[in-house]
Amino acid sequence: MTITISEIPLSPDNQQFNISLADTTYKMRLLWRDAAGWIMDMQDSGGNPMITGIPLVTGVDLLAQYAFMGFGFSLYVGCDDSTQEYPTKIDIGNGSHLYIVQS
């Protein structure tokens, strides 16, 4: 089995974009919320909410609790500083990264 890891390019701004993962197009939205940090929402290609309010934290598959939805990929956050648990407002896409893992 081959595992493919790739990075979703981000910038330290609130953002929304379309992305094709596992042969399906999704809309992703990332928002900075001061008290909660970076939060991600996923919608289907028609803009219908699928998952809302996922906090971006390191060390866990962000989609693990949604395995029943059969996405066919995992999402992980990694920080260049190993002691950092969350991306900061200004380092997402630079010192903190969102990775797609597909097998």
C-alpha angles and dihedrals in degrees: 000000000000119000118205121199121188135165125240104223110237137173130209092262135091103270146176126195145155118249132181113223127168090353093305129103117228134179113228125194125190120191132181112227111184098221096037104034121218115359125190130207126189126204132179118252090272092057096255112146115251102165128004134188103018108167113222105237130157129247101030138084101253090208099045094106089052096053089121088069091067099223094164093222141063131226124217134177119218129185125204088224104068092207093058115099099184136032111253124231092259105034104056108121091015111051095004123051140193113221132195116212117196129175 
